[in-house]
């Protein structure tokens, strides 16, 4: 008995290029006009979150590299209580400067949170004043960090050498704290600009104070990163 012949399926005909282009444009248009997808998250805030996420990856790589370098170092690692001690009134106090720096930066998170609160209540004067106070805290932190750097440099610590122990200490310390200090310095400038615009009434006319909250997101991120740096460098 003869078996029925089976006709092989025909190869699908690809759509013409114009149809593909039109299809992709239609998808992009739908996404761009989709109110359900974006109505709860403004574009400015979404972009700030994406930036902070990418920055999180960078700091994570830095701190992971620091842990790897420290655990693999053959020379003794410097004792933070001795390296970061200050002599006040003839008494050597360990980590006193770092404690003050941490207190200043954590306090700035409180003033920034109050600034965001007053921004949404349309109290321009208090909002701008608290943002400037936050910027002043940040500038104080950077100044104390510069003093800390100058003290270590005067004691002979360099990115390529360290008279107190492992040579990798200087490179790790200057790179990570310097990168964080750069973030704080940029944040100080950013806060001053936004505070000036708040005081001038730019956001009052537009009725949109979200930029203050976006600046607050950046500042809180900088404070949070410092908590990890403090734990890794000064407590470990």
N, C-alpha and C positions, 0 to 999 in steps of 0.2 A: 504494500500500500504506500503510495507516494505521500511524503510529508508536504504540508502546505508551505509554500515559500514565504519567507519573512522579509519584508521590505525594510532595509535599514533606515533609521530615522535621518531625516535631512538635517544638515548642520544649520543651527539658527543663524538667521541673517542679522548681523549687528545693525543697530539703528544708525541712521546717518549722523554725522558730527553735529549738524545744526540742532538735531533733536536732543542730543546729550547736553549741549551747551544750554539749551532752553530749559532742560530739566534741572540742571544745577542752579541756574538763576532762579527758577521757581522755588527750590528748596531754600536758597539764601534769603529770598524775599519773605518766605513764610516765617523763617527764624527771626528775621529782623522785625517783623510786625507782630510777633507772638507776644501778646501782653501777659499771658499767663506765665510765660517762662521768665520774664524780666521785670514784671511790675513790682516785685518785692525787693529787688536788689538794684539800686541805681548803678549806672555804668561806672561812675567814679569810684564808688565803694568796691565794686567787683574788681576793677583794675588794681586797686590798692591791695586787695586780698591776694590777687595773683602775684603781685610784686613781693609781698611779704612771704608768700609760700616759696618763691624762688630764693629769697634771701635766707629762709630757714634751711634750705638745702645747702647753701654755701656755708653757713655757720656750723651746720651739722658735720660737714666734711672737715672743716677746720678743727673742731673739737675732737672728732674721731681720730684725725691725724695726730693731734696733740697726745691723746691717750696712747696711740701706737708708738709714738716717738718716746714718750716717757717710760713706758714699760719695756722698751727694747734698748734703752740707754745703758751703756756699760759703766759710765762714770756715775757717782752719786748725784742724785737730783737735789738742788738747793732746798733748804727748809724754808717754806714761806713765812713762818713766824719770825725767822731771823732776817730774811731778805727784805721783807716789807715792814720792818720795825722802825719806829721813830724814837729818837731820844728827846724827851721833854722833861726839863728840870732835872737833868742828870739821871733820869730813869728811862730805861728802854721799854717802850710799850709796843708789843707785837700787833700788827694789823690795824693800828688805830686810824691811819689815813684811809685804808680801804673801807673800814666800818663807816667813816664819815661820808665817803664817796657813795657808798651803797645807800645810806640814809637819805642823802640829798636826791639821788636818782629815784628812789622809791617814793619820796615825798612829792616829786614832780608829777608822778602818776595821779596823785590825789588832786593836785591843782588842775591838771588837764581834764580829769573827769568832771570837776566842777565847772570848768570852762564850757564843756560840751553841754552840760545841764543848763547853764545860763544862755547859751546860744539858742537852744530850742525854746527857751522862754522869752527870747527877743530882748534880753537885757544886754545891750551892746557893751556898755562901759565895764561891767563886771567880767563879761566874757573876755574882752580884750586884755583887761588887767591880769586875769588869771593865766591867760596864754603867755603874756609877757613874763609873769612870775615863773611859769614853767620853763620858758626860754632862759631865764636867769639861773634857775637851778641847773639846767643843762650846761650853760656856760661855766658855772662854778665847778661842775663835775669835770669838764674838759680841762679846766685850769689845774685842778688837783691831779689829774692824770698826767698833765705835762710836767708838774713838779715831781711826780713819781718816776717818770721817764728820766728826767734830768738827774735825779738821785742815783738811779741804777747806772746810767751812763758814766757819771762821775766815779762810781765804784768799779768801773771797768767792764761792765756787761755790754756785750756787742752781739749783733745777730750771728756772728761767726765764732765768738769765743765767750767764755764766762769764767772768771777766776774763782767763782764760788762752787763750781761743780760741773755738771754736764754742759757741754757747749751748745746743745740743742735748746737749752732753756731760753736763751736770748732771742733766737729766731722765732720760737713759738710765741713767746710773750709779746714781742714787739709787733708781730704780724696780727695776732688775734685781737689784742687790746687796741692796736692802732686802727684796725678795720672797724671795730665797734666805736672807737672815738670819732672816726670819720662820719659814721651814721649819726652820732649825737650832734656833731657840729652842723651837718646838713639839716638835721631836725631843728636846731636852734634858729637857723636862718629861715627855714620854712615857717616856723611858728611866728616869728616876728613879722613876716610878710602877711600871713593870714590875719594876725592881730591888727595890723595897720588897716587892712581892708575891712575888717569888722568895725573898727572904730570910725572909719570913713563912711560907713553905711552902704557899702557895695552890696552886701548880701541882704540888707534890709529892703533895698529896692527890688531885688529879685525874689525875695521871700524864701530863699533857699540857703539854709545854714549847714548843709550837709558837708561842706568842705571842712568845717571845724571838727566834725566827727571823724572824717577821713584823716585829718592831721592827728587826731587823738589815737586812731588805730596804729599809725606809724610810731607814735611816741610810746605807746604801751608795749609795742613789739620790741623797741630798743631797750626798754626797762626789763622786759622778760629775758632777753638775751643776756643782759648783764648778770642776772641771777645765776645762769648756767656758767658764765665765765667766772664769776665769784666762787662758785662751788668747785670748779675744776682747777683753777689756778691758786686760790688762796686757802682753801680748806682741805684739799687733797694732799 
